[in-house]
Amino acid sequence: MDKYLDELDFNIFEFRAACNGDELLTLMAHLFEKHSLLDSLGIETDVFNRFILRIQTGYPNNPYHNSTHAADVVQTTNYLIVKGNFIERAELSNLELAAMYLASAVHDYEHP
């Protein structure tokens, strides 16, 4: 999956279909696992999953500001982090990396 998540031509709509509409949860869980963020920050998996599901359901079902858009922004953020070698260049801590992904996920939370 990393091979695709790290590319700009990632197709969020195909990913959404493959995840049965849980694209934000699936993407966030994968990225946090990939970077060992849950372990390093002491976050329990079930707590994390409930939190992300709450975010996912906080996005309205409208044509643009929806959970698919949020997942797309998370994936684009990931692309910039990976391709720009940003973790090393900015000497990001795990907390800072988690904050970047979470900020991407919630940027339009409950947007009308």
Buried (B, 14 or more C-beta within 10 A) or exposed (E): EEEEBBBEEBEBEEBBEEBEEBBBBBBBBBBBEEBEBBEBBEBEEEEBBEBBBEBBEBBBEEEEBBBBBBBBBBBBBBBEBBEEEBBEEEEBEBEEBBEBBBEBBBBBBEBE
